[in-house]
Amino acid sequence: MKTLSCGLLIGLTAFAQRPVEEFKTKTGVVKITPIRHASMMIEAGGQVIHVDPWSQGNFDGLAKADLILITDIHTDHLDQAAIDKVHKDGTVFIAPAAVGKTITSAKVLANGQTTTWEQWTIEAVPMYNLKRGPTPGTFFHDKGRGNGYILTYGGTRFYIAGDTEGISEMRALKNIDVAFVPMNLPYTMTPEEAADAVRAFHPKVVYPYHYRGSDTEAFKKALDGTGIDVRLRNWYY
């Protein structure tokens, strides 16, 4: 493990060939495990958060969720079979209203709204397409339908972008320590577009995720010289 100049302690360990990232915060260590595509598990303070659990991921041996965050209604984000794998009695859900129509027990957050859960502050932020959609004049992700999330724990801010292009709200973000940014066509953006957006809000550390089929090395190269720590991990093991 090594301590970065930004004050984040980042390590790489392995459990059943899973990459596990560790971040030292003022309150304690946050562990993040990539699972598949947009799915990840976050652990801190004895609590477990699953983000967008998806059945194509391997959840064997993983802890059940105290909290499940859902970003959107598409099946690689809202997957009832995967939710059933990580759900337990008392699991809390936080989701946008479009997801709340399916998961009626969810606490609904709209873009711009903030809540707290345990020692976390959770802010819902916009995620949407600017130009890409299934047909002319339509978008894969309409503005206001889905949520990205900024999760703050111990003063450290984690940004999970969700399915989005390089929107103005992303580019205007401030003080992001760790970012997870998508890059796959046709649904989000190219690696070069993602790098351009990341350059604008300048997180300390950034991970490509939701990148199936994309050249993540091109994303890393596009951020050479910016001082941003680009970390490439395997989200498709």
C-alpha atoms as one frame of an Amber mdcrd trajectory, in Angstrom:
protein
   0.000   0.000   0.000   1.068   3.591  -0.496  -0.138   6.964   0.661  -0.869
   9.369  -2.161  -0.150  13.081  -1.904  -3.901  13.641  -1.856  -4.047  11.838
   1.487  -5.800   8.735   0.201  -4.441   5.378   1.208  -4.979   3.051  -1.712
  -4.188  -0.601  -1.731  -4.931  -3.573  -3.903  -5.816  -6.864  -2.292  -7.504
  -9.928  -3.672 -10.370 -12.113  -2.569 -11.375 -14.800  -5.007  -9.542 -12.791
  -7.688 -11.555  -9.688  -6.882  -9.803  -6.313  -7.029 -10.419  -4.432  -3.776
  -9.524  -0.752  -3.472  -8.941   0.832  -0.049  -9.211   4.523   0.824  -8.207
   6.021   4.158 -10.646   8.690   5.388 -10.902  10.710   8.597 -13.512   8.258
   9.890 -11.873   5.026   8.773 -11.093   2.909   5.749 -13.514   2.595   2.836
 -13.184  -0.552   0.739 -14.609  -0.701  -2.771 -14.893  -3.953  -4.713 -15.601
  -3.819  -8.452 -18.060  -6.582  -9.328 -19.286  -6.206 -12.903 -19.905  -3.327
 -15.315 -21.576  -0.737 -13.034 -21.844  -3.018  -9.979 -19.661  -2.435  -6.956
 -19.649  -3.125  -3.235 -18.624  -0.448  -0.743 -17.678  -1.273   2.857 -17.035
   1.116   5.736 -17.791   1.281   9.435 -19.152  -2.252   9.488 -21.792  -1.390
   6.862 -22.115  -2.702   3.297 -23.435  -0.796   0.284 -24.158  -2.468  -3.056
 -24.458  -0.234  -6.114 -26.445  -1.412  -9.163 -26.170  -5.163  -8.483 -26.372
  -7.046 -11.788 -26.829 -10.767 -12.376 -23.859 -10.996 -14.731 -21.618 -10.305
 -11.737 -20.291 -12.905  -9.305 -21.692 -12.231  -5.834 -20.464 -15.481  -4.282
 -19.009 -14.876  -0.844 -19.908 -11.195  -0.762 -21.661  -9.652   2.221 -25.340
  -8.801   2.007 -26.323  -5.162   1.607 -27.278  -2.810   4.396 -27.955  -0.266
   1.643 -28.578  -0.698  -2.079 -28.144   2.283  -4.401 -29.778   2.115  -7.826
 -28.972   4.638 -10.544 -31.415   3.875 -13.367 -34.175   1.637 -14.743 -32.091
  -0.187 -17.371 -31.613  -3.869 -16.580 -27.849  -3.591 -16.023 -28.694  -1.277
 -13.115 -32.122  -2.408 -11.936 -31.971  -6.214 -11.802 -34.369  -7.906  -9.399
 -32.571 -11.255  -9.491 -29.293  -9.656  -8.434 -31.046  -7.528  -5.833 -32.478
 -10.711  -4.365 -28.940 -12.111  -4.029 -27.645  -9.205  -1.930 -30.846  -8.161
  -0.154 -31.530  -9.073   3.480 -34.108  -8.128   6.103 -33.726  -4.446   6.809
 -31.871  -3.513   3.615 -32.456   0.149   2.741 -32.887   1.274  -0.870 -32.101
   4.697  -2.310 -33.099   5.326  -5.914 -34.610   7.826  -8.360 -38.391   8.026
  -8.726 -38.389   5.978 -11.936 -36.844   3.077 -10.003 -39.194   3.680  -7.078
 -42.074   2.563  -9.295 -40.546  -0.934  -9.191 -38.889  -0.889  -5.766 -41.697
   0.777  -3.873 -39.860   0.646  -0.542 -37.019   2.807  -1.865 -36.239   6.214
  -0.443 -36.565   8.385  -3.533 -33.989  11.056  -4.252 -34.269  13.474  -7.151
 -31.293  15.144  -8.783 -29.923  17.729  -6.356 -31.387  16.154  -3.226 -29.236
  14.935  -0.340 -29.825  12.486   2.496 -27.806  10.815   5.229 -27.492   7.132
   6.050 -25.359   5.856   8.919 -22.084   7.828   8.605 -22.587   8.611   4.925
 -23.940  11.686   3.182 -25.544  10.761  -0.139 -26.250  13.350  -2.832 -28.145
  12.510  -6.027 -26.686  14.250  -9.078 -27.769  14.340 -12.732 -26.832  11.675
 -15.282 -28.128  11.852 -18.828 -27.314  11.876 -22.525 -26.553  15.016 -24.460
 -26.693  13.552 -27.970 -26.948   9.748 -27.961 -30.166   7.800 -28.173 -31.905
   4.900 -29.892 -33.577   7.122 -32.491 -33.151  10.725 -33.651 -34.506  13.161
 -31.073 -34.586  10.611 -28.248 -31.989   9.709 -25.611 -30.900   6.517 -23.888
 -31.025   8.407 -20.583 -33.336  11.377 -20.188 -32.375  14.231 -17.885 -33.880
  13.759 -14.424 -34.726  10.065 -14.786 -31.588   8.570 -13.243 -29.168   9.458
 -10.475 -25.446   9.607 -10.204 -24.354   9.771  -6.572 -21.771  11.615  -4.511
 -21.083   9.645  -1.338 -19.174  11.346   1.457 -17.588   9.426   4.306 -15.056
  10.854   6.720 -14.658  13.935   4.552 -13.773  11.898   1.436 -16.051  12.375
  -1.571 -16.769   9.470  -3.932 -18.549  10.214  -7.217 -20.402   7.397  -8.989
 -21.405   8.921 -12.306 -23.995   6.425 -13.545 -24.808   6.281 -17.263 -24.044
   9.734 -18.560 -22.231  11.803 -21.112 -19.919  14.658 -20.125 -22.736  16.899
 -18.931 -22.276  20.388 -17.525 -23.241  19.236 -14.032 -20.404  16.703 -14.061
 -17.918  19.217 -15.367 -18.868  21.648 -12.569 -18.290  19.213  -9.699 -15.917
  20.350  -6.952 -13.651  18.564  -4.484 -14.161  15.020  -5.737 -11.586  12.648
  -4.282 -12.498   9.472  -6.156 -14.594   9.227  -9.335 -16.080   6.285 -11.241
 -16.832   7.350 -14.815 -18.511   5.354 -17.643 -17.316   5.072 -21.226 -19.079
   2.744 -23.594 -20.905   3.334 -26.838 -23.587   3.896 -27.774 -24.962   4.498
 -24.281 -22.527   6.923 -22.620 -19.368   8.385 -24.164 -16.014   7.600 -25.727
 -12.859   7.357 -23.605 -11.705  10.678 -25.038 -15.018  12.372 -24.183 -14.875
  10.912 -20.692 -11.321  12.185 -20.231 -12.336  15.655 -21.357 -15.117  15.770
 -18.754 -12.854  14.387 -16.026 -10.224  16.979 -16.838 -12.813  19.675 -16.142
 -13.734  18.585 -12.603 -10.299  17.134 -11.804 -10.817  14.402  -9.199  -7.781
  13.188  -7.326  -8.361   9.588  -8.440 -10.506   8.282 -11.301 -11.561   4.780
 -12.327 -13.152   3.887 -15.662 -16.150   1.641 -15.051 -19.127   0.585 -17.177
 -16.572   0.433 -19.987 -17.282  -2.864 -21.774 -15.478  -2.857 -25.133 -13.850
   0.550 -24.641 -10.140   1.355 -24.751  -9.419   2.393 -21.173  -5.754   2.908
 -22.047  -6.882   5.707 -24.391  -8.723   7.289 -21.459  -5.597   7.064 -19.311
  -3.394   8.484 -22.047  -5.768  11.413 -22.593  -5.260  12.386 -18.942  -1.458
  12.192 -19.001   0.083  15.273 -17.430  -3.061  16.372 -15.574  -1.963  15.088
 -12.175  -5.113  12.945 -11.961  -4.379   9.416 -10.755  -6.029   7.180 -13.362
  -6.559   3.638 -12.054  -7.486   0.872 -14.478  -9.126  -2.133 -12.851 -10.880
  -5.227 -14.178 -14.684  -4.881 -13.995 -15.272  -7.974 -16.136 -13.524 -10.806
 -14.312
